């Protein structure tokens, strides 16, 4: 009897622990339904993807960088293009009134998804405790499983206005926690946090010596006139926090894969060690276009 080729090798346990990425599963299901029922109008509950094109100014900047600066065709700088870093630092100062050193407090990333994964890898060891909000962006859980971390879920309840209730985190858990993930404006509840909440986050993190990973991918997508703040506006946040920003949703650039990390210099350095060993950075022409 011929042996099944799938029985001839063994995959890593982490592959069996982590399920298929939910949005990839939804995409496949949607495509299958399209094939079977091409006349159906499908309402997708999958990943949020803008239905409008990227701004023409950004597209033109990409063309100009590719055609007029052949240095953009080479390997990019691991930490990011200095011109984009400076532009992001300027934007951060104008938007949040926070001064960032582009060389020490910032790094360009391939969007925020890989930065989330890499930052968790950089901090978490097996059996370390990570505090994860629920409901959540799936990467929070998947990345934590990859590191074999102990995951403590923090329910975001409507009675607490979808904010983290620190009183419901047992002291023994807080004392053992190494990292806390927060996400505001929140995905998927859309809840916007204020600076008072961020003060509580920083106070909690400093008390228990916890690293804060702030997923700020939606700071430029909000309701009303009140702009969402950054956790880095809080005194002392730079000691404990790193914040991730994305060009994807703010500028209709989901396919471009561009973002940046900002915050504690030691955490930025740690992220850089993981990134430089796992990817080669963002295409420089894309970074130059991001300046626009």
LOROLUM-253614 format. One record per residue (C-alpha): residue number from 1; residue in three letters; y, z, x. Coordinates in nm, 2 decimals. Example, Ala and Ser with C-alpha at 12.3 -4.5 7.8 and 13.67 -1.06 7.14 Angstrom:
ATOM   num   residu       py       pz       px
ATOM     1      ALA    -0.45     0.78     1.23
ATOM     2      SER    -0.11     0.71     1.37
END
This chain:
ATOM   num   residu       py       pz       px
ATOM     1      UNK     0.00     0.00     0.00
ATOM     2      UNK     0.34    -0.10     0.14
ATOM     3      UNK     0.57     0.18     0.21
ATOM     4      UNK     0.90     0.20     0.02
ATOM     5      UNK     1.18     0.13     0.28
ATOM     6      UNK     1.39     0.41     0.12
ATOM     7      UNK     1.13     0.66     0.23
ATOM     8      UNK     1.14     0.55     0.60
ATOM     9      UNK     1.46     0.74     0.68
ATOM    10      UNK     1.64     1.06     0.58
ATOM    11      UNK     2.01     1.08     0.49
ATOM    12      UNK     2.23     1.38     0.57
ATOM    13      UNK     2.22     1.66     0.32
ATOM    14      UNK     2.59     1.62     0.25
ATOM    15      UNK     2.52     1.28     0.10
ATOM    16      UNK     2.30     1.44    -0.16
ATOM    17      UNK     2.54     1.73    -0.23
ATOM    18      UNK     2.83     1.50    -0.31
ATOM    19      UNK     2.81     1.29    -0.62
ATOM    20      UNK     2.95     0.94    -0.64
ATOM    21      UNK     3.33     0.93    -0.66
ATOM    22      UNK     3.41     0.96    -1.03
ATOM    23      UNK     3.67     0.68    -1.03
ATOM    24      UNK     3.44     0.44    -0.85
ATOM    25      UNK     3.18     0.51    -1.12
ATOM    26      UNK     3.43     0.45    -1.40
ATOM    27      UNK     3.54     0.12    -1.23
ATOM    28      UNK     3.18     0.00    -1.22
ATOM    29      UNK     3.12     0.09    -1.58
ATOM    30      UNK     3.44    -0.09    -1.69
ATOM    31      UNK     3.34    -0.40    -1.50
ATOM    32      UNK     3.00    -0.39    -1.66
ATOM    33      UNK     3.15    -0.36    -2.01
ATOM    34      UNK     3.38    -0.66    -1.93
ATOM    35      UNK     3.08    -0.87    -1.84
ATOM    36      UNK     2.89    -0.78    -2.15
ATOM    37      UNK     3.18    -0.79    -2.39
ATOM    38      UNK     3.46    -1.01    -2.25
ATOM    39      UNK     3.64    -1.01    -2.58
ATOM    40      UNK     3.68    -0.63    -2.59
ATOM    41      UNK     4.01    -0.47    -2.51
ATOM    42      UNK     3.93    -0.18    -2.28
ATOM    43      UNK     4.14     0.13    -2.26
ATOM    44      UNK     4.07     0.27    -1.91
ATOM    45      UNK     4.06     0.64    -1.85
ATOM    46      UNK     4.00     0.58    -1.48
ATOM    47      UNK     4.23     0.62    -1.18
ATOM    48      UNK     4.61     0.58    -1.24
ATOM    49      UNK     4.71     0.24    -1.11
ATOM    50      UNK     5.06     0.10    -1.18
ATOM    51      UNK     5.06    -0.22    -1.38
ATOM    52      UNK     5.39    -0.34    -1.22
ATOM    53      UNK     5.42    -0.51    -0.88
ATOM    54      UNK     5.57    -0.35    -0.57
ATOM    55      UNK     5.94    -0.40    -0.54
ATOM    56      UNK     6.03    -0.74    -0.39
ATOM    57      UNK     6.24    -0.58    -0.12
ATOM    58      UNK     5.94    -0.40     0.01
ATOM    59      UNK     5.73    -0.72     0.00
ATOM    60      UNK     5.99    -0.91     0.18
ATOM    61      UNK     6.01    -0.64     0.45
ATOM    62      UNK     5.64    -0.67     0.50
ATOM    63      UNK     5.67    -1.05     0.55
ATOM    64      UNK     5.96    -1.01     0.79
ATOM    65      UNK     5.77    -0.75     1.00
ATOM    66      UNK     5.46    -0.96     1.02
ATOM    67      UNK     5.65    -1.28     1.11
ATOM    68      UNK     5.93    -1.15     1.33
ATOM    69      UNK     5.78    -0.86     1.52
ATOM    70      UNK     5.44    -0.94     1.67
ATOM    71      UNK     5.41    -0.58     1.80
ATOM    72      UNK     5.32    -0.49     1.44
ATOM    73      UNK     5.00    -0.69     1.49
ATOM    74      UNK     4.87    -0.44     1.75
ATOM    75      UNK     4.72    -0.10     1.70
ATOM    76      UNK     4.97     0.13     1.53
ATOM    77      UNK     5.08     0.47     1.67
ATOM    78      UNK     4.84     0.74     1.57
ATOM    79      UNK     5.12     0.97     1.45
ATOM    80      UNK     5.30     0.69     1.28
ATOM    81      UNK     5.59     0.44     1.34
ATOM    82      UNK     5.89     0.63     1.47
ATOM    83      UNK     6.13     0.43     1.24
ATOM    84      UNK     5.93     0.53     0.93
ATOM    85      UNK     5.90     0.89     1.05
ATOM    86      UNK     6.28     0.91     1.09
ATOM    87      UNK     6.33     0.75     0.75
ATOM    88      UNK     6.09     0.99     0.58
ATOM    89      UNK     6.27     1.28     0.76
ATOM    90      UNK     6.60     1.16     0.63
ATOM    91      UNK     6.47     1.12     0.28
ATOM    92      UNK     6.32     1.47     0.29
ATOM    93      UNK     6.65     1.62     0.40
ATOM    94      UNK     6.84     1.44     0.12
ATOM    95      UNK     6.58     1.50    -0.15
ATOM    96      UNK     6.49     1.86    -0.08
ATOM    97      UNK     6.76     1.98     0.16
ATOM    98      UNK     6.48     2.05     0.42
ATOM    99      UNK     6.52     1.95     0.78
ATOM   100      UNK     6.20     1.82     0.95
ATOM   101      UNK     6.14     1.72     1.31
ATOM   102      UNK     5.98     1.38     1.28
ATOM   103      UNK     5.78     1.44     1.60
ATOM   104      UNK     5.66     1.80     1.52
ATOM   105      UNK     5.66     1.85     1.15
ATOM   106      UNK     5.55     1.50     1.02
ATOM   107      UNK     5.27     1.24     1.04
ATOM   108      UNK     5.22     0.91     0.86
ATOM   109      UNK     4.90     0.89     0.67
ATOM   110      UNK     4.68     0.63     0.49
ATOM   111      UNK     4.80     0.76     0.16
ATOM   112      UNK     4.73     1.12     0.05
ATOM   113      UNK     4.36     1.08    -0.03
ATOM   114      UNK     4.25     1.06     0.33
ATOM   115      UNK     4.50     1.32     0.44
ATOM   116      UNK     4.36     1.56     0.19
ATOM   117      UNK     4.01     1.50     0.32
ATOM   118      UNK     4.11     1.52     0.68
ATOM   119      UNK     4.32     1.83     0.64
ATOM   120      UNK     4.04     2.02     0.47
ATOM   121      UNK     3.81     1.91     0.75
ATOM   122      UNK     4.06     2.03     1.01
ATOM   123      UNK     4.08     2.38     0.86
ATOM   124      UNK     3.75     2.47     0.69
ATOM   125      UNK     3.43     2.58     0.86
ATOM   126      UNK     3.09     2.62     0.68
ATOM   127      UNK     3.10     2.92     0.44
ATOM   128      UNK     3.48     2.96     0.46
ATOM   129      UNK     3.64     3.02     0.12
ATOM   130      UNK     3.88     2.76    -0.02
ATOM   131      UNK     4.08     2.82    -0.34
ATOM   132      UNK     4.08     2.51    -0.57
ATOM   133      UNK     4.27     2.46    -0.90
ATOM   134      UNK     4.08     2.34    -1.20
ATOM   135      UNK     4.12     2.08    -1.34
ATOM   136      UNK     4.17     1.89    -1.02
ATOM   137      UNK     4.18     1.57    -0.83
ATOM   138      UNK     3.81     1.51    -0.74
ATOM   139      UNK     3.88     1.48    -0.36
ATOM   140      UNK     3.96     1.86    -0.35
ATOM   141      UNK     3.61     1.94    -0.44
ATOM   142      UNK     3.44     1.66    -0.26
ATOM   143      UNK     3.61     1.74     0.07
ATOM   144      UNK     3.53     2.10     0.04
ATOM   145      UNK     3.16     2.02    -0.02
ATOM   146      UNK     3.16     1.81     0.29
ATOM   147      UNK     3.26     2.11     0.50
ATOM   148      UNK     3.00     2.33     0.33
ATOM   149      UNK     3.28     2.57     0.22
ATOM   150      UNK     3.26     2.83    -0.05
ATOM   151      UNK     3.47     2.70    -0.34
ATOM   152      UNK     3.66     2.95    -0.57
ATOM   153      UNK     3.80     2.78    -0.88
ATOM   154      UNK     4.14     2.88    -1.01
ATOM   155      UNK     4.16     2.78    -1.38
ATOM   156      UNK     4.50     2.64    -1.48
ATOM   157      UNK     4.52     2.77    -1.84
ATOM   158      UNK     4.76     2.66    -2.11
ATOM   159      UNK     4.85     3.03    -2.18
ATOM   160      UNK     4.98     3.05    -1.82
ATOM   161      UNK     5.16     2.72    -1.86
ATOM   162      UNK     4.91     2.55    -1.62
ATOM   163      UNK     5.03     2.75    -1.33
ATOM   164      UNK     4.80     2.95    -1.09
ATOM   165      UNK     4.75     3.31    -1.21
ATOM   166      UNK     4.74     3.50    -0.88
ATOM   167      UNK     4.64     3.82    -1.07
ATOM   168      UNK     4.31     3.66    -1.16
ATOM   169      UNK     4.22     3.60    -0.79
ATOM   170      UNK     4.01     3.90    -0.69
ATOM   171      UNK     4.14     4.08    -0.38
ATOM   172      UNK     3.80     4.03    -0.20
ATOM   173      UNK     3.83     3.66    -0.26
ATOM   174      UNK     4.19     3.64    -0.14
ATOM   175      UNK     4.11     3.84     0.17
ATOM   176      UNK     3.83     3.60     0.26
ATOM   177      UNK     4.02     3.28     0.17
ATOM   178      UNK     4.12     3.04     0.44
ATOM   179      UNK     4.30     2.77     0.24
ATOM   180      UNK     4.45     2.72    -0.11
ATOM   181      UNK     4.52     2.38    -0.26
ATOM   182      UNK     4.81     2.34    -0.50
ATOM   183      UNK     4.92     2.03    -0.68
ATOM   184      UNK     5.26     2.00    -0.86
ATOM   185      UNK     5.36     1.80    -1.05
ATOM   186      UNK     5.00     1.86    -1.15
ATOM   187      UNK     4.73     1.60    -1.18
ATOM   188      UNK     4.61     1.59    -1.45
ATOM   189      UNK     4.82     1.83    -1.66
ATOM   190      UNK     5.16     1.69    -1.55
ATOM   191      UNK     5.29     2.05    -1.52
ATOM   192      UNK     5.59     2.08    -1.30
ATOM   193      UNK     5.63     2.39    -1.09
ATOM   194      UNK     5.97     2.55    -1.01
ATOM   195      UNK     6.09     2.71    -0.69
ATOM   196      UNK     6.01     3.06    -0.83
ATOM   197      UNK     5.65     2.97    -0.85
ATOM   198      UNK     5.65     2.83    -0.49
ATOM   199      UNK     5.80     3.16    -0.38
ATOM   200      UNK     5.50     3.34    -0.53
ATOM   201      UNK     5.27     3.10    -0.36
ATOM   202      UNK     5.42     3.16    -0.02
ATOM   203      UNK     5.43     3.53    -0.07
ATOM   204      UNK     5.06     3.53    -0.16
ATOM   205      UNK     4.97     3.31     0.13
ATOM   206      UNK     5.16     3.52     0.38
ATOM   207      UNK     5.01     3.84     0.25
ATOM   208      UNK     4.65     3.72     0.28
ATOM   209      UNK     4.71     3.47     0.58
ATOM   210      UNK     4.61     3.17     0.37
ATOM   211      UNK     4.69     2.81     0.46
ATOM   212      UNK     4.86     2.62     0.17
ATOM   213      UNK     4.77     2.25     0.12
ATOM   214      UNK     5.03     2.12    -0.12
ATOM   215      UNK     4.94     1.78    -0.28
ATOM   216      UNK     5.28     1.65    -0.37
ATOM   217      UNK     5.19     1.29    -0.46
ATOM   218      UNK     5.38     1.30    -0.79
ATOM   219      UNK     5.71     1.46    -0.69
ATOM   220      UNK     5.89     1.14    -0.79
ATOM   221      UNK     5.71     1.10    -1.12
ATOM   222      UNK     5.85     1.35    -1.37
ATOM   223      UNK     6.00     1.40    -1.72
ATOM   224      UNK     6.36     1.49    -1.78
ATOM   225      UNK     6.64     1.53    -1.52
ATOM   226      UNK     6.50     1.83    -1.32
ATOM   227      UNK     6.35     1.70    -1.00
ATOM   228      UNK     6.04     1.87    -0.88
ATOM   229      UNK     6.10     2.09    -0.57
ATOM   230      UNK     5.90     2.10    -0.25
ATOM   231      UNK     5.72     2.41    -0.14
ATOM   232      UNK     5.89     2.36     0.20
ATOM   233      UNK     6.22     2.46     0.04
ATOM   234      UNK     6.09     2.82     0.04
ATOM   235      UNK     6.18     3.05     0.33
ATOM   236      UNK     5.86     3.11     0.54
ATOM   237      UNK     5.67     2.82     0.39
ATOM   238      UNK     5.67     2.63     0.72
ATOM   239      UNK     5.46     2.91     0.86
ATOM   240      UNK     5.18     2.86     0.62
ATOM   241      UNK     5.21     2.52     0.44
ATOM   242      UNK     5.15     2.15     0.48
ATOM   243      UNK     5.26     1.91     0.21
ATOM   244      UNK     5.13     1.56     0.14
ATOM   245      UNK     5.35     1.29     0.00
ATOM   246      UNK     5.24     0.94    -0.12
ATOM   247      UNK     5.41     0.61    -0.16
ATOM   248      UNK     5.14     0.50    -0.41
ATOM   249      UNK     5.27     0.62    -0.75
ATOM   250      UNK     5.64     0.65    -0.66
ATOM   251      UNK     5.68     0.30    -0.55
ATOM   252      UNK     5.39     0.11    -0.71
ATOM   253      UNK     5.22     0.08    -0.37
ATOM   254      UNK     4.87     0.21    -0.45
ATOM   255      UNK     4.70    -0.07    -0.26
ATOM   256      UNK     4.92    -0.04     0.05
ATOM   257      UNK     4.77     0.30     0.15
ATOM   258      UNK     5.08     0.48     0.28
ATOM   259      UNK     5.20     0.84     0.28
ATOM   260      UNK     5.30     1.12     0.50
ATOM   261      UNK     5.23     1.48     0.58
ATOM   262      UNK     5.50     1.74     0.64
ATOM   263      UNK     5.50     2.10     0.74
ATOM   264      UNK     5.36     2.35     0.99
ATOM   265      UNK     5.35     2.19     1.34
ATOM   266      UNK     5.01     2.34     1.42
ATOM   267      UNK     4.86     2.20     1.10
ATOM   268      UNK     5.02     1.86     1.17
ATOM   269      UNK     4.86     1.87     1.52
ATOM   270      UNK     4.52     1.96     1.37
ATOM   271      UNK     4.55     1.68     1.12
ATOM   272      UNK     4.63     1.44     1.40
ATOM   273      UNK     4.32     1.54     1.60
ATOM   274      UNK     4.09     1.46     1.30
ATOM   275      UNK     4.28     1.14     1.21
ATOM   276      UNK     4.29     0.99     1.56
ATOM   277      UNK     3.92     1.03     1.59
ATOM   278      UNK     3.84     0.88     1.25
ATOM   279      UNK     4.10     0.61     1.18
ATOM   280      UNK     4.35     0.40     1.37
ATOM   281      UNK     4.66     0.47     1.16
ATOM   282      UNK     4.85     0.25     0.91
ATOM   283      UNK     4.92    -0.12     0.98
ATOM   284      UNK     5.27    -0.10     1.14
ATOM   285      UNK     5.41    -0.38     0.92
ATOM   286      UNK     5.32    -0.18     0.61
ATOM   287      UNK     5.50     0.12     0.76
ATOM   288      UNK     5.81    -0.09     0.83
ATOM   289      UNK     5.80    -0.21     0.47
ATOM   290      UNK     5.78     0.15     0.36
ATOM   291      UNK     6.12     0.22     0.51
ATOM   292      UNK     6.28     0.01     0.23
END
